[in-house]
Amino acid sequence: MNSCKIAVVGATGAVGQVFLDIAEQRNFPIDEIRLCASTRSVGKKLRFKSQEVAVELCTPEVLDEVDFAFISASGDVSREMAPLAAKHGTVAIDDSSAFRMDVDVPLVVPEVNADDLSNHKGIVAIPNCSTTPLVMVLNPLRKKSSIKRVVVDTFQSVTGTGTAALIEMKHQSKAVLDDNPITTKEYPHQIAFNVLPHIEPFQENGYTREEMKMLYETQKILHDSNILVSATCVRVPVAVSHSEAIHIEFQDPITPSEVTEILENKPGIRIVDDPFSDVYPMPIDAAGGDDVLVGRIRKDISHPNGIAMWVVCDNLRKGAALNAIQIAEEMMKRDVVSESNWRK
């Protein structure tokens, strides 16, 4: 399959806008594009490849006329639209958490588990934007030595919540600097000049749903239920890019130089690691880029088989929109897009 027709559901959102930029930058082979959003955005025009494209509702008729439906909206929208797309013979590539743990839905990072795409049934899920960089570094390293345990602390940007959260942070920041009252809506507390150890609702075990996602999604993507992940997910006053402090316990000893050698030649990963020269991954450097940046690779002094590292990536690109496009590219390459391939 050399080209395709697509619908972008949630085209006016933060991820949708980045999707359009990346599709143009990568020259993703699109014959026809349909931009879909909610009723309040219908008629609005968005630019794509120097053309004005009108936003419309995502209807069964639209889904019947495209090969891919890229869905980046609410979970409720995904639960309605993804099965509808599959019913019409269209592959839904979904950015929400609605189908990630469904046994019949592949959860895919193409650099890690692209083979799972051959088993799709019309819906493919994209992992959480904090899970993606984690599995990208874990997967090649576990081939050197099996991984027993991972402790990861995330520092997640406000665009992980959405455009409204970014606007709120900007307004709060100005209010703080001007010594004016602070108003909150998107988060339970002020995010400007603050950090919130709270992303998604808390569960009975004391972890948040976001933190549990990192465990369950990692195990599913790597096909290994023995890898244990303990996460603490924190919202920080950063516009774009998620950062992660990762501590990995291996079955056997492994050196920082071995870790660097393994990761530096892997697609989608770039080593940024010269701390004595103040060179390490930072959100401002990852923003707008496609690579997962890895640095501060060192021996974990608390465990003989441990490695610690610092990882950063753009949550809107590799954490969402880029991953979706890469999934579609891989499916076209493997010729597993057409309905006849997955309705056997």
N, C-alpha and C positions, 0 to 999 in steps of 0.2 A: 504494500500500500504506500503510494508515494505522496498523496495529499489527502486532505480531509475537510469536512464541513463540521463546524463546531458551534456550540452555544455556551456562553459564559453566564452562569447564573450567579448573581451578586456582582455584576460588572461594575457597579458604582461604588462598591466598598473598597477598603484599603488593599486587600489581596487582589481583588478584581482589577484594580488600576495597575498594580504591579504586574499582573498576568499579561495585560495588554502590552506593557512595555517590553517584557521579556520575550513574548511571542514575536514582536517586531524585531528585537535585537538578534534573536536566534534564527530569524527567517523561518519560523515554524510554518510548514507548508499548508496554508489554509486556503481552500477554494472559496469558502463562504463563511462569514462569521455573524452570529446572532447574539446581541447583547441583551440580557434579561435582568430585570430587577423588580422591585415592588411597585405597586400601583402609583405611589407618589413620584416615582422617577420615570414613568412611562412618557415617552416623547422627548426626554432629554437626549442630547446628542453628545457622543463621545468620539474622540479622534482615534483612528487606528490606521496606520500606514497612509497618513495624509488625507484620509477620508473621514467624513462625518457619518457616524452610524447611530441611528435612532434606537433608544432603549425601548424594549417591549416586554410584555409579560411572557413568562415561560409557560407555554401551553402544550397540550399533547401534539398539536399540529407542528409546533417548532421542533419538539423532540423527535417527531417522525421524519424530519428532514435533515438531521445532522448525524454525524458519526460519533462525536463525543459531546457530552455535557459536562463541563467543568463547573462544579458546584462549590461556591464559597459563600455561604450565607449562614443562617441559623440552623441548629439541629432539626428544628421542626420542618424547615424548608427541605432539608436533605432527606428526612424521613418520608416526605411526600414525593419529592421530585426524582430521587435516585431510583426507586423501584419503578416509577412511571417511565423513566428513560429506558431502563432495561426491558420493560414490557414492550416498548416500541423499537427494540433492537438497537438502541443507542447505548454506548458505554458511558456510564456515569463515573467520573473521577471526583471523589467527594473529599472535601477538606474538613468536614466536621467529625465529631466523635461518634456519630450515630451508628456507624457500621464497622468501626475499627475492630471490635472484638467478635463480630459475627463470624462463625466458623466457615461460612461460604463466601466470605469477602476477603480477598488478599489485602494485606496491609503492607505497603511497598515503599521502600527506598531503593531506586533502581541500582545504585552502586552496591547494594547489600543483598537483596533477594529478588532480583528481576525474574528469576525462574518461576516465582509464584504467580506471575501474570498469566501463565498458560492455564491456570486453573480458575480463572475468574468466571463469573456467571452474570456478567453485565454491570457489576459494581466493583470498583477498586477504591480502597480507602487510602488517604494520606495520613501518616502518623502525626501525632502532636508535634508542634514546632520545637519542643524541648527534647523529644525522643530522637528526632532525626540526627542531630549531630552526635548524640551519644552512641547510637548504633553504628554510625559511620566510623567511629574510632574503635569501638569494641570488636567489630566483625573481623578486621584483618589481624588484630592482636590475638584473638582467641585461637587463631590457627598456629600461633607460636606456642601458646600454653592455654589450657582451658581456664575460664574465668569462674571464680567461685562467688565473688561478691563485689558489688559496686556501691560506693557511697557518693552521691552527687548532689551538689547544692547549685541551684540555678538562680540567675539574676536576670529576670525577664523584662523586656521593654514594654511600654504601655501600648504599643501597636499590636501586641499580642491580644489585647482586649478589643481594640478597634479604633477607628478614627475619632470617635467621641471621647475616648480616654486620652488621646494625644491632645486634643483641644482643651480638655479639662486640666491637664498638667500644665499647659502653656498659660492658661488663665490663672491657675493657682500660683504659678511661679511669679507672674507679674504682680499678683496681689500680695504675695509675701514680700517682694522687693519694695513695693509701694506702701507696705505696712497697712494693707486693707484687709477686711474680713475674708475668710476662706469659705467657699461653698464646695460641697462634695455631692456627687451623684453616681459616678461610675464605680467608685470604690467606697468601702465603708469608712475610710479615713483619708486624710490628705495624702496625696502622692508626691507633690512637689517638695523637694528637699527632705524626702522621707523614704523609707523602705517598708514594704508590707509582707510579712511572712505568711501570705494568705492568697492563694490562687485557686479559685473554685471552692465549693463547699467542703467543710470538714466532715470526715467520716468517723464512724464509731471508734476506729483504732487510733484516732488522733492525727492521722495523715489527711491531707486534702485529696480531693478527687484527681487533681492535676498530678500530684505525687504518685498516686496509685497507677495512673495512666502510664507513667514512665516504667514502672515494674511490668505491668501486663503487656504493654506494647513491645517493650524490649524482648520479652520472652517469646512473643508471637513472631516478631520479625526474624529473630535469630533461631527460631525453632528449638529453643532450649529453655525448658521450665526450671532448670537447675541454677540458672543465673539469678541471683538475688540482688535486687536494687532497692536501696533506701534513699529516698529523695527528700530534699527540703526545697520547695519552690518559692521564690521571693520576687515580688514585683518591685522594680526599681525605677527611678525617674530618668529613664533613658528613652529616646524616641524610637529608635530602631536597633535591633540586634539583641539576641539572647546570649548570655555568657554562662559558662558552667565550670565549676570546680569539681573535677572528677578524680576519685580515688578508687583504683582497681586492685583487687586481690586476685592474683593468679595461682594456679596450682603449683607452678614451678617458678623459680627465680627468673627475672628478666631485667635487663639493664636499660637505663634511659637511652643509651645509644642504639640498642636494638629496637626500641620503640620508635625512635626517630627514623631509623632506616626502613622499618616496615611501613610507616605512615607516609613518608615523604614522596613515594612514588604512586600513591593511591589516587585514583580520579576523585576530584571534588574536595581534596584535602590539601591544605598548604601549611607547611611548617613556618611558624614565625617565632623563633626561639633563640634569642641572644640577650638574656635578662641583664647581664653585666653591662650591656650597652643600651639598656632601657628599651629593648625590643621584645614585645610580647603582644598577643592578640588583644585588641580593644574594640568595643562596639562601633566607634566612629570609623574604624578601618574596615570592618566587615560590612557595614551598611552600604548597599548598592552593589555588592559583589556576590559571586556565586559560590565561592569556596568556604569550607569549614576551616577556620584558622585554629591551629593547635600550637601551644607554646607552654613554657614553664614546665617542661617534661623533666621529672626528677624522681629519684627514689623516695618512696614513702618510708620515712624513718620509723613509723609505728608498726611496720610489718615487713618481714624479710622478703616476702614475695609481692610487695606492693609497689605500685607506680601512681604518682600524682601528676595531674596536668590541668591546664586551663584552656578551654575551648570556647570559641565565639563564632556565631554565624548570623546572617541576616534572616530574621524570622519570617519576613514577608516573601523572601525569595526562596532560598533552599528550604526554609521551614514550611513553605506553602506553595506559592505559584510556580516556582522553578521545578519543584519536585513533581507537580502535576503535569507540567509540559514534558518533563523527562519520561514520566510514565507513559504518556501518549506516544512519544517518539519510540520508546522501546516496544510498545505494543504494535505499532506500525511496522517496525523492523522485523518483529517476530511473526507478523501477519496473524494476529489473534484479535483483530478488531471486529471483523464482520460477524453478524449474528449467527451465521452457519457454523462458526468455529466454537461457539459457546452454548449453543442450544442442542448439542448432541445428546 
